Amino acid sequence: MRLRYIVTILLTALCCNVAFAQSENAEQTSIEQTLAEKSATEQTLAEAPAKKEIVKTGYNFGPLPAVAFDADKGFQLGALLNIYDFGDGSTYPNTRQHWYFEASFFTKGSQLFVVSYDNRFLISGVRWSSTITLTNDKAMDFYGFNGYMSYYDHEKVALGKEKKNHDNYIYTPKYRVNRLALLFKTDFVGNIWNNKLFWEAGYHLSYIKQGYKDKQALNLDKINKNKEDYKMFPADEPTVFDMYRQWGIISEDEAWGGLNSTVRVGLLFDTRDKEGAPSRGVWAEAHAMLAPGWLGTTNPYYRYSATFRHYVPIVKNDILTFAYRLNYEGTFGKSAPYYILPYITVMGPSYDRDGMGGYRTIRGLMRNRVQGLDVASYNAELRWRFVNFTLWKQNIAFGLNLFSDGTMVTRNYDMSFRGEEQHRAAYDAYMAASGNRTDDRPHITVGGGLRFIMNQNFIVAFEYGLPLSKFSSDPFIKNQDGNGAFYINTGYLF
């Protein structure tokens, strides 16, 4: 019933968005396009669907109540605004510039504020993107490092959720930590060859504060608010974050976060037919992230990433597409501050996302379930756009998709014991619970979903993912990735 209510609100909001979207015909200007821009425009027109589609021009405004659901964060309430500038329509479905504003609040205690701007023409021959985000997670997921090497006590979590069970307190806070993250980035992308190969360069500044005041993992007063005494999470029960500090896995120098001042450089190869919902082409990137101490970074680190995305049209005109993404996040050297591990590296118009686990990374897997020095992942999905039509001068489509996502730690974060001897017994018991594993194994999920697509850019997704570990016969893997997750969110995963 609750889901039906949320879906009704969302669809109503979408109708409002369509009704109030404005399309202003831009006057022709004498601005001369580069040969590369003309080539890109001709390619877009040549690959346009056979069915006539309205070419959007001018500014399109998309105000929308942010009503969504994420199994990891809870129900989302807030507001967002997309402003698309299509100019004279020659770049459609890609925009000339795009503004995005969001203020969201989640029922599981998180807040998210985003201001983002993307421009292709302000600097001649260069795409410029800037974003500032503030995320306040009162209870961010923290399950430890190296995937299956970190034991998740799913049985105690399940017992703690039973409302009439007086013998078991809520156990979910065991795997939570308070986190405040302020991120700013500005990226530049320029053409190297034929408007397909590009250089990337950017500066990323972030401040991450872990834990609550007085060196606590959580604000237990807030966590236990309005709960019966027998359900309250005990103050003397350590969280996984607390235990890792006691065992020396997380040092006190890093435990509470720090400042990250990072230069990013990379190469981009992009032959997509369009950005919002591509149906053909390759989108590949390789990045290096340099965060030295002399640049102001609290705990210096050096990392790299490589991502390959491929869109294969099976039935033309966007009807049926097979798409997949391969990603590798790695570390130069033997260590990196633990609080920068749960991020997927992004340059260009988007911004860094939590990973691995959750809607933007591995659907159906618990958020941040997999963290390590090096992590590999894949996403593969079949996208079927089963209907296209125009309504109120807007291009509308609905699509279905089936997917499989997966990830695995390929190089471990050091989990050796470095604490005081009095804590060794607890450490040994914890490691034994996972079978004293020395490496990770693939975490694989499957699922499907429905998408609403407007003007090739505004996309609302309804998806459900299920981890295959739920059906494993291995007792050290079964139910270690959660029970699955449902999401209502925006955009395609990639």
C-alpha positions in Angstrom: 0.0 0.0 0.0 2.8 2.4 0.9 4.6 1.6 -2.4 1.4 2.3 -4.3 1.1 5.6 -2.6 4.7 6.6 -3.4 4.3 5.5 -7.1 1.1 7.5 -7.4 2.8 10.7 -6.0 5.7 10.2 -8.4 3.6 9.7 -11.5 1.5 12.8 -10.5 4.7 14.8 -10.2 5.9 13.6 -13.6 2.6 14.7 -15.1 3.1 18.1 -13.5 6.7 18.2 -14.8 5.4 17.5 -18.4 2.7 20.0 -18.1 4.9 22.8 -16.9 8.0 22.0 -19.0 8.7 25.0 -21.2 10.2 25.0 -24.7 11.2 28.4 -25.9 12.3 28.7 -29.6 15.8 30.0 -29.6 16.6 32.6 -32.2 19.2 31.8 -34.8 22.5 33.2 -33.9 25.7 33.8 -35.9 27.8 31.6 -33.7 30.0 29.4 -35.8 30.4 25.8 -34.8 33.6 23.9 -35.1 33.9 21.2 -37.7 33.9 18.7 -34.8 30.6 20.0 -33.5 29.1 19.9 -37.0 30.2 16.3 -37.4 28.6 15.4 -34.1 25.4 17.0 -35.1 25.3 15.3 -38.5 25.9 11.9 -36.8 23.1 12.5 -34.3 20.6 13.4 -37.1 21.7 10.4 -39.2 21.1 8.0 -36.4 17.8 9.6 -35.3 14.9 7.1 -35.0 12.7 6.6 -38.0 9.7 7.8 -36.1 9.5 11.5 -36.0 10.6 13.0 -32.7 10.1 16.6 -31.6 13.4 18.4 -31.6 13.6 20.4 -28.4 14.9 24.0 -28.5 15.5 26.7 -26.0 15.2 26.2 -22.3 13.2 23.3 -20.7 12.5 23.5 -17.0 11.8 20.4 -15.0 10.8 21.2 -11.4 9.8 18.0 -9.5 9.1 16.9 -6.0 11.9 14.4 -5.1 9.7 11.5 -4.0 11.6 8.2 -4.3 12.6 5.1 -2.4 16.0 3.4 -1.8 16.2 0.3 0.3 19.5 1.6 1.7 18.4 5.1 2.6 14.6 4.8 3.0 11.9 7.0 1.5 13.2 10.2 -0.1 11.3 13.5 0.2 12.5 16.8 -1.2 12.7 18.8 -4.4 14.8 18.9 -7.5 15.1 21.2 -10.6 16.6 20.4 -14.0 17.1 23.2 -16.4 18.1 22.1 -19.9 19.3 24.4 -22.6 19.0 22.9 -26.1 19.8 26.2 -27.9 18.6 26.1 -31.5 18.1 22.3 -31.3 21.1 21.3 -33.3 22.6 19.4 -30.4 19.4 17.6 -29.3 19.1 15.2 -27.5 22.3 16.5 -25.9 22.2 19.9 -24.2 24.2 23.0 -24.6 24.2 23.5 -20.9 22.4 21.9 -17.9 21.7 23.0 -14.3 20.7 20.6 -11.6 19.5 21.5 -8.1 18.4 19.0 -5.4 17.5 19.1 -1.7 16.5 15.7 -0.4 15.8 14.1 3.0 15.7 10.4 3.6 13.7 8.6 6.3 16.7 6.6 7.4 18.5 9.8 8.5 20.3 11.1 5.5 20.2 14.5 3.8 21.5 15.3 0.3 22.1 18.8 -1.3 23.4 19.1 -4.9 24.2 22.0 -7.1 25.6 21.1 -10.5 26.4 22.9 -13.8 27.5 21.5 -17.2 28.4 23.7 -20.2 29.7 22.6 -23.6 30.3 26.0 -25.2 31.4 28.6 -22.6 35.0 27.7 -23.2 35.8 27.2 -26.9 36.5 23.5 -27.6 36.2 22.5 -23.9 33.3 21.1 -21.8 33.2 22.4 -18.3 31.4 20.7 -15.4 31.2 21.8 -11.7 29.4 20.3 -8.8 29.1 20.8 -5.1 27.4 18.2 -2.9 26.7 17.9 0.8 25.7 14.5 2.2 24.9 14.1 5.8 24.5 10.4 6.7 23.3 9.8 10.2 23.7 6.1 9.8 25.9 5.2 6.8 26.4 1.5 6.0 29.8 0.2 7.1 30.2 -3.6 6.9 34.0 -3.7 6.9 36.6 -4.4 4.3 37.3 -7.1 1.7 33.8 -8.3 1.0 33.2 -11.8 2.4 36.2 -11.5 4.7 34.0 -9.2 6.9 31.2 -11.1 8.5 27.7 -9.8 8.5 25.5 -11.3 11.2 22.3 -11.4 9.3 20.6 -13.6 11.9 20.9 -11.0 14.7 19.8 -8.3 12.3 16.7 -10.2 11.4 15.9 -11.0 15.1 16.4 -7.3 16.0 13.7 -6.3 13.5 11.0 -8.5 15.0 8.9 -6.0 16.9 7.5 -8.5 19.5 10.8 -10.1 20.2 11.8 -8.8 23.7 15.1 -10.8 23.8 16.8 -9.1 20.9 17.6 -5.4 20.5 17.9 -3.7 17.1 21.2 -4.9 15.6 21.3 -2.8 12.4 23.3 0.0 14.1 26.2 -2.5 14.5 26.9 -1.9 10.8 26.4 1.9 10.7 28.6 5.0 11.2 27.9 8.7 11.1 29.4 10.5 8.1 29.3 14.1 6.8 30.8 14.6 3.3 31.2 17.9 1.5 32.5 17.6 -2.1 33.4 20.2 -4.7 34.7 19.4 -8.1 35.4 21.2 -11.4 36.3 19.2 -14.5 37.4 20.1 -18.0 37.1 17.9 -21.1 38.7 18.8 -24.4 38.9 17.2 -27.9 42.1 15.4 -29.0 40.9 13.6 -32.1 37.8 13.7 -34.2 35.4 14.6 -31.4 35.8 11.0 -30.1 39.1 11.0 -28.1 39.3 13.6 -25.3 41.6 14.7 -22.5 40.2 15.1 -19.0 41.5 17.3 -16.2 40.0 18.4 -12.9 40.4 19.5 -9.3 38.3 17.7 -6.6 38.2 19.0 -3.0 36.4 17.0 -0.3 36.0 17.1 3.4 34.8 13.9 5.1 34.0 13.7 8.7 33.5 10.2 10.2 31.7 9.4 13.5 29.8 11.5 15.9 31.1 13.8 18.6 33.3 12.6 21.5 34.6 9.8 19.3 31.4 7.9 18.9 30.4 6.0 15.8 26.8 7.1 16.0 24.4 9.5 17.8 22.7 6.7 19.9 20.2 9.2 21.3 18.8 9.7 17.8 19.2 6.0 16.9 17.2 4.9 20.0 14.7 7.7 19.9 11.1 6.5 20.4 12.1 2.9 20.8 11.1 0.5 23.6 13.9 0.0 26.2 14.4 -3.6 25.1 14.9 -2.6 21.5 17.5 0.2 22.1 21.0 -0.5 20.8 23.2 -0.7 23.9 25.8 2.0 24.5 28.4 -0.7 25.5 27.9 -2.7 22.2 30.7 -1.7 19.8 29.9 -1.1 16.2 32.0 -2.6 13.4 33.6 0.8 13.1 34.5 0.7 16.9 35.9 -2.8 16.6 38.1 -1.9 13.7 39.6 0.9 15.7 40.1 -1.3 18.7 41.9 -3.9 16.5 44.1 -1.3 14.8 42.6 -2.0 11.3 41.5 1.6 11.2 44.1 3.9 12.8 43.2 6.9 14.9 44.9 9.1 12.4 42.4 8.2 9.8 39.4 7.2 11.9 37.6 10.5 11.9 38.1 11.5 8.3 40.0 14.3 6.7 40.5 16.7 3.8 41.2 15.5 0.3 42.7 17.8 -2.2 42.9 15.9 -5.5 44.1 16.5 -9.0 42.5 14.2 -11.6 43.7 13.5 -15.1 42.5 11.1 -17.7 41.5 10.1 -21.2 38.0 9.6 -22.6 36.9 7.8 -25.7 33.2 8.4 -26.5 31.2 7.4 -29.6 27.7 7.3 -28.0 24.8 8.4 -30.1 23.4 10.4 -27.2 24.2 10.8 -23.5 21.0 10.4 -21.5 19.8 7.1 -22.9 22.4 5.8 -25.4 21.6 2.9 -27.7 24.9 2.5 -29.6 28.6 3.3 -29.2 31.5 3.1 -26.7 32.1 5.2 -23.6 35.5 4.4 -22.1 37.6 6.3 -19.5 40.9 5.9 -17.6 41.8 8.2 -14.7 44.5 8.9 -12.2 43.7 10.6 -8.9 46.6 12.3 -7.2 46.1 13.6 -3.6 49.6 14.5 -2.2 50.2 16.0 1.2 51.6 19.2 -0.2 48.3 19.9 -1.9 46.6 19.9 1.5 45.4 16.3 1.8 45.3 15.0 5.4 46.1 11.4 4.5 47.8 11.4 1.1 46.9 8.7 -1.5 47.2 7.9 -5.2 44.5 5.9 -7.0 43.4 5.0 -10.5 40.4 3.8 -12.3 39.4 2.4 -15.7 35.8 2.0 -17.0 34.6 0.6 -20.3 30.9 0.9 -21.4 29.5 -0.5 -24.6 26.0 0.0 -26.0 25.0 -2.6 -28.7 21.8 -2.0 -30.7 19.9 -5.3 -31.2 16.8 -3.7 -32.7 17.4 -0.2 -34.1 15.6 3.0 -33.2 16.3 2.5 -29.5 13.9 -0.4 -29.3 16.2 -3.1 -27.9 19.8 -2.4 -26.6 22.3 -4.6 -24.8 24.6 -2.5 -22.6 27.4 -3.4 -20.3 30.0 -1.7 -18.1 33.3 -2.9 -16.8 35.0 -1.0 -14.0 38.2 -1.3 -12.0 39.1 1.0 -9.0 42.7 0.6 -7.9 45.3 2.0 -5.6 48.9 3.0 -6.2 51.0 1.7 -3.3 50.0 -0.4 -0.3 47.5 1.8 1.4 44.8 4.5 1.1 42.6 6.2 3.8 39.6 3.9 4.3 37.1 6.7 4.0 37.9 7.3 0.3 37.4 3.7 -0.6 33.5 3.7 -0.9 33.5 5.9 -4.0 33.3 5.3 -7.7 35.5 7.7 -9.6 33.7 10.0 -11.9 34.7 12.9 -14.1 32.6 15.1 -16.4 29.0 16.1 -15.7 28.4 13.6 -12.9 30.0 13.3 -9.5 31.4 10.5 -7.2 29.0 7.9 -6.0 29.0 5.5 -3.1 30.1 2.0 -4.0 30.2 -0.9 -4.2 26.5 -1.7 -3.4 23.4 0.3 -4.1 21.5 1.9 -7.0 24.4 3.6 -8.6 26.8 0.7 -8.5 25.6 -2.9 -7.7 21.8 -3.0 -7.5 20.4 -5.4 -4.9 23.7 -5.4 -2.9 23.8 -3.7 0.5 25.3 -0.2 0.2 29.1 -0.1 0.6 29.2 -3.9 1.2 32.4 -4.3 -0.8 35.4 -2.2 -0.1 39.1 -2.8 -0.7 42.3 -1.3 -2.1 41.4 -2.7 -5.6 37.8 -3.6 -6.7 36.5 -4.9 -10.0 32.9 -4.7 -11.0 30.5 -5.3 -14.0 27.0 -4.3 -15.0 25.1 -5.9 -17.9 21.5 -5.2 -18.9 19.1 -5.6 -21.7 17.0 -2.5 -22.4 13.7 -2.7 -24.2 11.8 0.5 -25.0 8.4 -0.9 -25.7 6.5 2.4 -26.4 7.2 5.9 -27.8 4.8 8.8 -28.2 4.5 12.6 -27.9 2.4 14.2 -25.2 2.0 18.0 -24.6 4.9 18.6 -27.0 7.2 16.3 -25.0 8.8 13.0 -26.3 7.7 10.2 -23.9 8.9 6.6 -23.8 8.6 3.6 -21.4 11.1 0.9 -21.2 11.9 -2.4 -19.4 15.2 -3.8 -18.5 16.8 -7.0 -17.1 20.2 -6.8 -15.5 23.0 -8.6 -13.7 25.6 -6.7 -11.6 28.7 -8.0 -9.9 31.8 -6.9 -7.9 34.7 -8.4 -6.0 37.7 -7.1 -4.1 40.9 -8.0 -6.0 43.4 -6.5 -3.6 42.8 -6.6 0.1 42.8 -3.8 2.6 45.1 -4.8 5.4 42.9 -6.4 8.1 45.8 -7.8 10.2 45.5 -7.3 14.0 47.4 -4.2 15.3 45.5 -3.4 18.5 46.0 -4.1 22.2 46.2 -7.7 23.2 43.0 -7.5 25.3 41.0 -7.2 22.1 42.6 -10.1 20.2 40.0 -12.7 21.3 37.2 -10.6 19.8 39.2 -10.2 16.6 39.8 -13.9 16.3 36.2 -14.7 16.8 35.1 -12.1 14.2 37.5 -13.5 11.6 36.5 -17.1 12.3 32.9 -16.1 11.7 33.8 -15.5 8.1 35.7 -18.8 7.8 39.1 -17.1 8.2 38.9 -16.2 4.6 42.0 -14.6 3.0 40.3 -13.3 -0.2 36.9 -12.2 -1.6 34.6 -13.9 -4.0 32.2 -12.4 -6.6 29.1 -10.7 -5.3 26.5 -11.1 -8.0 23.0 -9.7 -8.3 20.1 -10.0 -10.8 17.0 -8.0 -11.3 14.8 -5.9 -13.6 12.9 -2.6 -13.8 10.7 -0.1 -15.5 11.7 3.3 -16.9 9.9 6.5 -17.8 11.9 8.6 -20.3 11.1 12.2 -21.3 13.0 14.0 -24.0 15.9 11.4 -23.8 17.3 13.1 -20.7 14.7 13.0 -17.9 14.5 9.4 -16.8 12.7 7.9 -13.8 13.6 4.3 -12.8 11.8 1.6 -10.8 14.1 -1.4 -10.2 14.6 -4.4 -7.9 17.8 -6.3 -7.5 18.4 -9.6 -5.7 21.8 -11.0 -4.5 22.5 -14.6 -5.6 24.4 -15.2 -2.3 21.0 -15.5 -0.7 20.7 -18.9 -2.4 24.3 -20.0 -1.8 25.0 -23.4 -0.1 28.2 -22.0 1.4 27.4 -21.0 5.0 30.1 -18.3 5.0 28.5 -16.6 1.9 24.7 -17.3 2.3 22.8 -14.0 3.1 26.0 -12.0 3.4 24.9 -9.5 0.8 21.4 -8.8 2.1 17.9 -9.8 1.0 17.6 -7.6 -2.1 16.5 -4.0 -2.6 13.9 -1.9 -4.4 14.7 1.5 -5.8 12.8 4.5 -7.3 15.4 6.8 -8.7 16.5 8.8 -11.8 18.5 8.0 -14.8 20.2 4.9 -16.2 23.0 3.3 -14.1 25.4 4.0 -17.0 
